[in-house]
Amino acid sequence: MLREIIRPTHEYYNLHIPKEYMGKEIEVIVLPLFDLKKTTQTHREENTKSFNPKDFYAATNLNKTEIDKYLANSTNEWE
Protein backbone atom coordinates (compact mmCIF):
# COMPACT_ATOMS: atom_id res chain seq x y z
CA MET A 1 0.00 0.00 0.00
CA LEU A 2 1.18 3.48 -0.79
CA ARG A 3 0.15 6.66 0.92
CA GLU A 4 1.51 10.08 0.19
CA ILE A 5 0.46 13.41 1.59
CA ILE A 6 1.31 16.34 -0.67
CA ARG A 7 0.60 20.06 -0.89
CA PRO A 8 -0.13 20.55 -4.60
CA THR A 9 0.89 23.75 -6.32
CA HIS A 10 -0.84 22.90 -9.62
CA GLU A 11 -4.11 21.23 -10.60
CA TYR A 12 -2.33 18.25 -12.16
CA TYR A 13 -0.20 15.63 -10.41
CA ASN A 14 1.78 12.81 -12.04
CA LEU A 15 1.18 9.53 -10.25
CA HIS A 16 3.74 6.70 -10.30
CA ILE A 17 2.09 3.27 -10.03
CA PRO A 18 4.44 0.44 -8.91
CA LYS A 19 4.99 -2.49 -11.29
CA GLU A 20 3.46 -4.97 -8.82
CA TYR A 21 0.14 -3.11 -9.13
CA MET A 22 -0.02 -3.47 -12.92
CA GLY A 23 -3.04 -5.48 -14.08
CA LYS A 24 -4.75 -5.13 -10.69
CA GLU A 25 -7.63 -2.91 -9.70
CA ILE A 26 -6.38 -0.03 -7.56
CA GLU A 27 -8.10 2.87 -5.87
CA VAL A 28 -6.89 6.45 -6.12
CA ILE A 29 -8.47 8.88 -3.67
CA VAL A 30 -7.93 12.62 -3.41
CA LEU A 31 -9.15 14.08 -0.11
CA PRO A 32 -8.32 17.34 1.62
CA LEU A 33 -6.68 16.95 5.01
CA PHE A 34 -8.13 19.04 7.77
CA ASP A 35 -5.96 20.99 10.14
CA LEU A 36 -6.61 19.26 13.46
CA LYS A 37 -5.19 22.13 15.48
CA LYS A 38 -7.65 24.62 14.01
CA THR A 39 -10.56 22.18 14.41
CA THR A 40 -9.64 21.42 18.03
CA GLN A 41 -9.14 25.09 18.93
CA THR A 42 -12.48 26.06 17.42
CA HIS A 43 -14.21 23.26 19.36
CA ARG A 44 -12.64 24.36 22.63
CA GLU A 45 -13.63 27.95 22.09
CA GLU A 46 -17.27 26.95 21.58
CA ASN A 47 -17.32 24.57 24.56
CA THR A 48 -16.29 26.54 27.62
CA LYS A 49 -16.68 23.65 30.09
CA SER A 50 -13.79 21.20 30.10
CA PHE A 51 -14.02 17.48 30.82
CA ASN A 52 -12.75 16.36 34.21
CA PRO A 53 -12.85 12.56 34.76
CA LYS A 54 -12.72 13.06 38.53
CA ASP A 55 -16.24 14.50 38.33
CA PHE A 56 -17.48 10.99 37.52
CA TYR A 57 -15.64 9.13 40.27
CA ALA A 58 -18.06 6.94 42.26
CA ALA A 59 -20.93 7.75 39.89
CA THR A 60 -22.25 4.23 40.48
CA ASN A 61 -22.19 1.74 43.31
CA LEU A 62 -21.83 -1.25 40.95
CA ASN A 63 -18.61 -3.23 40.87
CA LYS A 64 -16.76 -4.26 37.72
CA THR A 65 -18.35 -7.73 37.58
CA GLU A 66 -21.86 -6.28 37.75
CA ILE A 67 -21.08 -3.73 35.05
CA ASP A 68 -19.56 -6.43 32.79
CA LYS A 69 -22.67 -8.60 33.28
CA TYR A 70 -24.96 -5.68 32.41
CA LEU A 71 -22.94 -4.89 29.28
CA ALA A 72 -22.94 -8.55 28.18
CA ASN A 73 -26.74 -8.74 28.60
CA SER A 74 -27.21 -5.50 26.68
CA THR A 75 -25.01 -6.77 23.85
CA ASN A 76 -26.95 -10.06 23.70
CA GLU A 77 -30.17 -8.10 23.20
CA TRP A 78 -28.78 -6.68 19.95
CA GLU A 79 -28.34 -10.12 18.42
C-alpha positions as a Markdown table, in Angstrom:
| # | Residue | x | y | z |
|---|---|---|---|---|
| 1 | Met | 0.0 | 0.0 | 0.0 |
| 2 | Leu | 1.2 | 3.5 | -0.8 |
| 3 | Arg | 0.1 | 6.7 | 0.9 |
| 4 | Glu | 1.5 | 10.1 | 0.2 |
| 5 | Ile | 0.5 | 13.4 | 1.6 |
| 6 | Ile | 1.3 | 16.3 | -0.7 |
| 7 | Arg | 0.6 | 20.1 | -0.9 |
| 8 | Pro | -0.1 | 20.6 | -4.6 |
| 9 | Thr | 0.9 | 23.7 | -6.3 |
| 10 | His | -0.8 | 22.9 | -9.6 |
| 11 | Glu | -4.1 | 21.2 | -10.6 |
| 12 | Tyr | -2.3 | 18.2 | -12.2 |
| 13 | Tyr | -0.2 | 15.6 | -10.4 |
| 14 | Asn | 1.8 | 12.8 | -12.0 |
| 15 | Leu | 1.2 | 9.5 | -10.3 |
| 16 | His | 3.7 | 6.7 | -10.3 |
| 17 | Ile | 2.1 | 3.3 | -10.0 |
| 18 | Pro | 4.4 | 0.4 | -8.9 |
| 19 | Lys | 5.0 | -2.5 | -11.3 |
| 20 | Glu | 3.5 | -5.0 | -8.8 |
| 21 | Tyr | 0.1 | -3.1 | -9.1 |
| 22 | Met | 0.0 | -3.5 | -12.9 |
| 23 | Gly | -3.0 | -5.5 | -14.1 |
| 24 | Lys | -4.8 | -5.1 | -10.7 |
| 25 | Glu | -7.6 | -2.9 | -9.7 |
| 26 | Ile | -6.4 | 0.0 | -7.6 |
| 27 | Glu | -8.1 | 2.9 | -5.9 |
| 28 | Val | -6.9 | 6.5 | -6.1 |
| 29 | Ile | -8.5 | 8.9 | -3.7 |
| 30 | Val | -7.9 | 12.6 | -3.4 |
| 31 | Leu | -9.2 | 14.1 | -0.1 |
| 32 | Pro | -8.3 | 17.3 | 1.6 |
| 33 | Leu | -6.7 | 16.9 | 5.0 |
| 34 | Phe | -8.1 | 19.0 | 7.8 |
| 35 | Asp | -6.0 | 21.0 | 10.1 |
| 36 | Leu | -6.6 | 19.3 | 13.5 |
| 37 | Lys | -5.2 | 22.1 | 15.5 |
| 38 | Lys | -7.7 | 24.6 | 14.0 |
| 39 | Thr | -10.6 | 22.2 | 14.4 |
| 40 | Thr | -9.6 | 21.4 | 18.0 |
| 41 | Gln | -9.1 | 25.1 | 18.9 |
| 42 | Thr | -12.5 | 26.1 | 17.4 |
| 43 | His | -14.2 | 23.3 | 19.4 |
| 44 | Arg | -12.6 | 24.4 | 22.6 |
| 45 | Glu | -13.6 | 28.0 | 22.1 |
| 46 | Glu | -17.3 | 26.9 | 21.6 |
| 47 | Asn | -17.3 | 24.6 | 24.6 |
| 48 | Thr | -16.3 | 26.5 | 27.6 |
| 49 | Lys | -16.7 | 23.7 | 30.1 |
| 50 | Ser | -13.8 | 21.2 | 30.1 |
| 51 | Phe | -14.0 | 17.5 | 30.8 |
| 52 | Asn | -12.8 | 16.4 | 34.2 |
| 53 | Pro | -12.8 | 12.6 | 34.8 |
| 54 | Lys | -12.7 | 13.1 | 38.5 |
| 55 | Asp | -16.2 | 14.5 | 38.3 |
| 56 | Phe | -17.5 | 11.0 | 37.5 |
| 57 | Tyr | -15.6 | 9.1 | 40.3 |
| 58 | Ala | -18.1 | 6.9 | 42.3 |
| 59 | Ala | -20.9 | 7.8 | 39.9 |
| 60 | Thr | -22.2 | 4.2 | 40.5 |
| 61 | Asn | -22.2 | 1.7 | 43.3 |
| 62 | Leu | -21.8 | -1.3 | 40.9 |
| 63 | Asn | -18.6 | -3.2 | 40.9 |
| 64 | Lys | -16.8 | -4.3 | 37.7 |
| 65 | Thr | -18.4 | -7.7 | 37.6 |
| 66 | Glu | -21.9 | -6.3 | 37.7 |
| 67 | Ile | -21.1 | -3.7 | 35.0 |
| 68 | Asp | -19.6 | -6.4 | 32.8 |
| 69 | Lys | -22.7 | -8.6 | 33.3 |
| 70 | Tyr | -25.0 | -5.7 | 32.4 |
| 71 | Leu | -22.9 | -4.9 | 29.3 |
| 72 | Ala | -22.9 | -8.5 | 28.2 |
| 73 | Asn | -26.7 | -8.7 | 28.6 |
| 74 | Ser | -27.2 | -5.5 | 26.7 |
| 75 | Thr | -25.0 | -6.8 | 23.9 |
| 76 | Asn | -27.0 | -10.1 | 23.7 |
| 77 | Glu | -30.2 | -8.1 | 23.2 |
| 78 | Trp | -28.8 | -6.7 | 19.9 |
| 79 | Glu | -28.3 | -10.1 | 18.4 |
